[in-house]
Amino acid sequence: MPTVREIEAALFELAPREGTMDWDNVGHLLGDPGQEVRRCMVALDITHAVAEEAIAAGCQLLVSHHPIMNCKWSQVQTVRDDTFQGSLLTRLLRANVSAICMHTNLDIAGGGVNDVLARALGIQEPEGFTSEGVGRCGWRAEPMALPDFVRFVSRTLGCNGVRYAGAGKPVHRVAVGGGACGEFEDAAIAAGCDTFVTSDLSYHQFVDARVKGINLIDAGHFPTENPVCETVAAFLTQRFPNLQVQISASHKEAIQYYVEGE
């Protein structure tokens, strides 16, 4: 059976470490690198619920997109049972479950988060449009009215709800950025896109969308990134035929929407 170290090396072939942004934390972040792995679970995030699911399933390894520790939103200074993140880390360590996390390197990699999202939304021959390598853009086969495209995005990605603002134009040349990519809105406009699908957009971006001439669609962080889990699981299954790989069934979109009148 492959070891954690061997699986990490393979994943860095899928998403090279060199693509990692300076502030990020990727690779094997928790556990014994020499541990043999018979079963692993793939998830967008390693939450307490995902950890319990993996332990119950008899997994020795969790592979996630978002880092479990020491990144922008999770600065771990201590590992203690009486802290939120510490309790998660100690639970996994005591159960001998390791963690490998592939984040911005998987965002940038060919065949990674953004290529998967672009293909799902019908973008033909997607190409990069940012200097950082994040995001993809390209043409859809035919123009589509914005409300119809929003409905298509929501159903394709399994969104609980979609926020959007129109610029008074149909959808044809589309940019995508899985996760929080609102900072690349101007790059999408410069690339000639009429529509930008991403998540975590601000109020002011929606207010200014019509003047800037771009349709903005916020489909949610989880829905725009989670499709890559199937790609990672398929890669591991092909690379290690004896490894049992499963995708988390418990981890789902956390954000709910209330719409007046529904």
HUSUL-V55584 format. One record per helix or strand of 3 or more residues. SS is the DSSP state (A for helix, B for strand). FROM is the first residue (numbers start at 1). TO is the last residue. If there is no record, write none. Layout:
# HUSUL-V55584
SS;FROM;TO
SS;FROM;TO
This chain:
# HUSUL-V55584
A;4;14
A;17;19
B;27;30
B;39;43
A;48;56
B;61;64
A;84;94
B;98;101
A;104;108
A;113;120
B;124;127
B;136;144
A;146;157
B;163;165
B;171;180
A;182;190
B;195;199
A;203;212
B;215;218
A;221;226
A;228;239
B;244;247
